[in-house]
Amino acid sequence: MDLLGLLVAVIVIGLVFYLLWWLLGKIALPEPFNKVAMVILCLAAVVILISMLTGSLTFPALRIR
């Protein structure tokens, strides 16, 4: 995947995680569950970003070669 494809993939994934973050903020979850859900969301975003940048992402549509 070229640099432009990587940039588009990072922007799309960023928007998806931003919308999930916003949705978790709008849902009235009790406090400990809200914090845990946001931490899990952050960890998932970081793991996906690191795997995309190192080229080890296994999703066929987003595989970097």
Phi, psi and omega in degrees: 000134180281178185294323179294319177296321177296318179297317178296318179296318179295320179294316180295314179295322176298318178295320179297314180291327176296317178295322176294321177298316179297318180297319178295329177289329181277332180285138182273069175278150173299156190304310182295324181290325179296314179296317180296317180297320180290324177294318178297320178297317178296317179297320178296318179296317180294318180296317179294318179296315179296318180292328176292318183287335177269351177086015182253019179286134187258003175288127184299326182286336184244015183292131179261130181246000000 
